[in-house]
Amino acid sequence: MNRRQALFTIAGAALPAWAAKAPMAKEYLVYIGAYTAAGKNKGIHAFRMDVKSGKLTDIGLAGEVVNPSFLTIHPNGKNLYAVSEIADYQGQRSGAITGFTIDYATGKLAKLNTVSTKGGGACHLNVDKTGKNVVLANYGSGSVASVPVKDEAGNLGEATAFVQHEGSSIDTRRQGGPHAHSVNISADNRFVMVADLGLDQIKIYKLDPAAGSLTPHNPAFAKVTPGGGPRHFNFHPNGKFAYTNQEMKSAVTAFKWDAANGVLTEIQVISTLPADAQGFPNNSTAEILVHPNGKYLYCSNRGHDSLAMYKIGKDGLLTHFGNTPTQGKTPRNFNIDPTGQWLIAANQQTDNIVVFRVNKNGTLTPTGQSLSVGAPVCIKFVKAA
């Protein structure tokens, strides 16, 4: 695989006060999920990040796997899980999920085992807070499943829960059936939120981590704008609010979150595009993320190729204060390091990841680092031991 690391410079700066208060690590391992179908890579790529400077050092291919379009890290920090976004696994209409053990010294990944996701086009996953279950979404078939972590090594068992979504929404081209696009687990580990693009719903399930079961909650879902297509979802760290990005309407929906009763109540819908770019041709959103300090929210635009930036009020409402170009085309996932100092954006169509400094006021400043990774679509940080 041909990988070229661009030359870069980093403007030195003192750590902001809010970052200095965060638990600090000297280094993070940075894992990049990517599409392999075009032959640009063979799986999960890795870098080592110096926390103080934000500098990335290329490790190379960490683990070989087909189309690892989304990754998640076990709470123990020792295991990484990747969904393979494929239509067929062992002759069945199913994606796959593969477990790995992380070698902190080298950054390499040792493969454990692979199991079926029970539905086609697996696209997203998260480990529950106990570390006993990996909950995942199948976009192609519109379903959600729970797969057990069956031993201390991190090996996976066969799915203990599977729910097939039913229905459609108003866009006949994109929403003729269900398309579960992401799974997120509440801080108290009681609920799983599933953004279904095809239904214009955030499905709400009760999670039993001991049994690995998923049961529809009452209410069973929250609605978003018809034709909006909810894609990803993120809880505010204060546990009072949550946000989803409407992929098809270039918008963000803000909710109040009643954690005790498991209820989402819509409080706002706001565009991800600046005023002079409303109706930007073929734009769609991809990732949404609240900053660790809870003051800012970011959402990626594919087409406009930017990160929309918002201030979060005490009432959970958003104020759009600008868009930052991602210095590449089709930004999919992006992520913020645990200290809140650095944001890395993955530009799928230009085969590069770009590092930004997160300023105290929430704005983003390019560090000059643009590094080559074939078709990058997911970024995860792991504290290096």
N, C-alpha and C positions, 0 to 999 in steps of 0.2 A: 504494500500500500504506500502510495506516495504522499507524504505529509510534509508540509513546509511551515515552519514557524516564522512569522513575520518579526522583523526587528521592532523593538518597542522601547519606550522610555517612560518613566513614572515620575511625576512631580512629587517630591517628598512633602509630607504634611504631617502635623501632629494629629494624633487620634482625636476625634470629637469626643466630648464629655460623655455622651450617651453610649458610645462604643467602648470607652475605657471602663465603664461599669459592668459590661457584659463579661461572662466567663470567657477567658482568653485561652486560645491554643496557639502554639507557635506555627503549626502547619495543619492544613487540611488536605485530604485526598479529594480530588474532584473527578467524579465519574460522569461520562457522557454517553447516554443512550443514543442510538443512531439507526437509520435505515441501511440495510446491507444489500437490498435487492439490486441496486444500481452498480454494485461491485466496487464502491468507493471505500469500503472498510469491511471488517469481518466481525464486528460486534461492539463491545463496550470499550471506549477509549478512556485513558486516565491521565491526570495531571497532578502535580503536587503544588499547592499554593502556600506561599509565605504570607502569613496573616498581616504582618506589619506593613509590607510593601505592596501586597496584592499580586506579586509576580507569580506567574505560572511556569512550571518546568514540566516539559513533556515526558511522560512515562511511556506512552505508546499503547498498543493493544493490551488491554487488561484481561479480557475474557471473551472467548469466541462464542457467539450465539446469533441466531437469525433474527433480524429486525427487532432489536431490543428497544422498542419505542418509548417505554417508560420504565423507570427504576424506582425502587424504594429500599430503605435501609431498616433493618431490624433494630428495635430499641436497644439491644445489647451492643450495637455498633460493629458486630463481628460478621454479620451476614448481609448480603445484598441479593435482592430478588428482581428479576427482569421478566416482563411479559414479552412474548414474541408475537408481533402483530401479523399473523398469518391466517389463512382461511381454512387450512387443512392440517391436522395433526394426527398422525398414525391412521390415516384413512377416514377420519371423522371431521365434520365441520366444526373445527375448534382451533383456538389459539393455544399457546403453551406458556407455562411459567417455569422458570429455571432458577434454582438457588445457587448461590456462590458463597464461599468463605473468603474474607478479605485478609490479605497479607499486608499488614501495616508497613513492614520494612520495605517491600518492593512495590506496593500498590497493585500487585497482580491479584487476579481472582481465580480461585480453585473451584471448579464446577462440582456441585453436589448432584442433584437429580432434577428431572423435568417431569411435570405432570400436565394433564389437560386442564384448560380453563372452562371446558364444557360449552363454549360458545365461540363463534367465529369473530375474528378481528379484535382480539384482546388489545386494550389500549391504555389501561390505567390500573394502578394497584396501590394499596397501603397496608401496613401491618398494624394490627390493633395494639393497644397500649400494654397488654399483658405479654405480647410477643407470641401468642399461641395461634393466631390466624392471620392469613393474608387474604384481604378482601379485594376483589377485582371486578372490572367492568369489561364487558364484551360489546364493542361498538357495532360490529357487523350484524350480530344476531339480536342485539338489544337485551342483554341479560346481565345478571350480577351473580357472583359466586363467592364462596368462602372456602379457602384451602388451608388445612391445618399444618402448622410446623410441628412435626411429629417427634423430634428428638433434640437433644442439646446441640448436636452438630448443625442443625438447621435444615435437615432434609424435609421434604414436603410429602404430605399424604394426599389421597384422593379427596375431592371436594366433599365437604360435609353439608353444604347448603348451595342451592341453586334456585334462582327466581327468574322466570322468563317474563319480561315486560310485554304488555299488549297495548295496541292503540295506534294513533297517528295524530298529526296536527295539520295546520293549514297549508304548508308548502308541499305540494304534491311531489316535487322533485327530491327534496331532502328529507321530508318528514312523512313518507308513506307508511312508515313503521317505526318501532322503537329503536333508539340508538343510545344506549347507556355509554356515557363518555368519561365519567370520573367517579371515584369513590373517596369520601372523606369521613373520618371518624371523629366524633365529638370528644372534647377534652376529658369528659367523665367516662368515656368508653361505652356509653349506653346506646348511642345512635350512629347509624351509617347513612350519610347523605349521598345520593346517587343522582348526578346531573344527567338527565336524559334529553339529548338534543332532538330526538324525533317526536317526543311527547310534549315539549315545552313545560317540563316538570322537574322539580327537585324531589325525587322519591326519598322517603324517610323510613328507615328500617330499625327495628330494635335488634341489638346485637347481644347474644349470649356467648361470651368468649369461652366459657367452659365447654359448651356443646358445639360451638362453631356455627350456630344457627342464625338466620336472618328472618325476622318476622315483620310484616308490614305494620307500621305504627298507625295510630289514629290521632291526628290526621295522617293519611298515607303519603301526602305530597304537598308541595307549595307550587303555585303556578308562576310562570314568567310571561312576558309579552308574547302573544300569539305570533308564531313565525320567528321568534327570537333565537331559539336553538341554544339552550344553556349547555356549556361545554365543561368548564372547570369551576371549582368552588373553593372558598377559603374562609375559615373562621377567623374573626378578630381575636387577638390574644387575650382580650379582657373577657371573652366568653359571652358578650352581650349582642354582638352583631355578626353578620356573615355576608359574603358577597359571591355573586356568580357572574361570569361574562357571557353575554349573548353572542355566540359566534356569528350568527347570520344577520344581526341587526347592528353590529358594532356598538354595543352598549354594555353597561354594567348595571346589574340590579343589586340594590342594597336591601338587607333584611334586618329586622330585629330578631334575635334568637332567644327564645324562652327555653333555657336549658333544662329547667325542672320538668316541663311538660312536653318538650320536644316539638315546639311550634315555631315555624318561620313566618314572619309577617313582613310583606314588602313595604319599604318606606321611601324608595327612590329608584328611578331609572335615569341614567345619565350617559351621554355619548362618550365614546373613546376617541373621537376625532376632533381636531380643532375646528373652529367655526368656518374657516375658509376651505375645509376639506370635507364638509358634510356631503354624503353621497359619493364619497371617493370610490371609483370603480373597482369592483371585485375585492373590496376589503372584507376581511373576517378576523375575528379575534381568536387568540389561542390560549394564553396563560393568564392567570390572575393571582396576585400575591400581596398580602399585607406585610409591611415591613415589621421586623421583630419588635420595634419600639411602639408599634400600634398607631403611629401618627400619619403614615402614608400608605397608599395603595398604588399598585402598578398593574397595567394590563397590556399585553402585546397585540399589535395590529399587523396582520399579514396583508400586504398590498400597499398600505401607507408605510409599512416597514418602520414602525416606531413603537416606543413604550409610552402609553398614556400615564400621566402622573396625577395623583389626587391627594389632597389633604383630607384627613378624616376628622370630623368634628366630634365633640363629646357625645353628640346625639347619634353618631354613626353615619351622618350624611356626608357626602363627598363633594369636594370643590375641585374641579379640574384646573390645574395650573400649568399645563403645557404637555408637549410631546417631545421625546428625545429620539432621534434617528438611531437605529440599531447598527448602522454601518454594515449592512448586509441585507439580503432579501429573504423574506418569509421567516420572520422570527417566530419560532414555536415556543417551546418552554424557555423560561429564564429562572434564575434562582439567586437568592441573596445569602451570603455566607452567614453563619450563626452569630457573628459579632455585629452584623449590620453594616459593615464598612464597604463591601464589594458586591456588585451585581454582575452576573455573567449571563449574556444573552446568546442563544443558539440560533443562528441563521441557517435554516435548512437548505435553501436554494443556492446560497453562495459558499457553502461548505466551510463556514468559519464560526468561531465563538469569539465574543468581544467582551472585554472587562471594563466595567465602569466603577468609578468611585461614587459612593452614595454620600452626598453632602449633608450637613446638619439640617438644611432646610428642605431636604427631600429631593433636590435636583440631582441629576446624574452627569458626571464628567468622564469622558473617555480617558482611559489611562494610556492609550497608545498600543495596547495589546490586542492584536487580532490574530488568532491562531487557527491553523488549518485542521479541520475535522470533517470527514465526509458525511454529509446529510445529518447534522446533529439535531436532535429533537428533545433531549431531556438532560438535565443537569442535577447532580446530587453531591452534597458535601458530607464527608466523614472525617471526624477528628482523628488525626494521626496519633497513634499511641507513642 
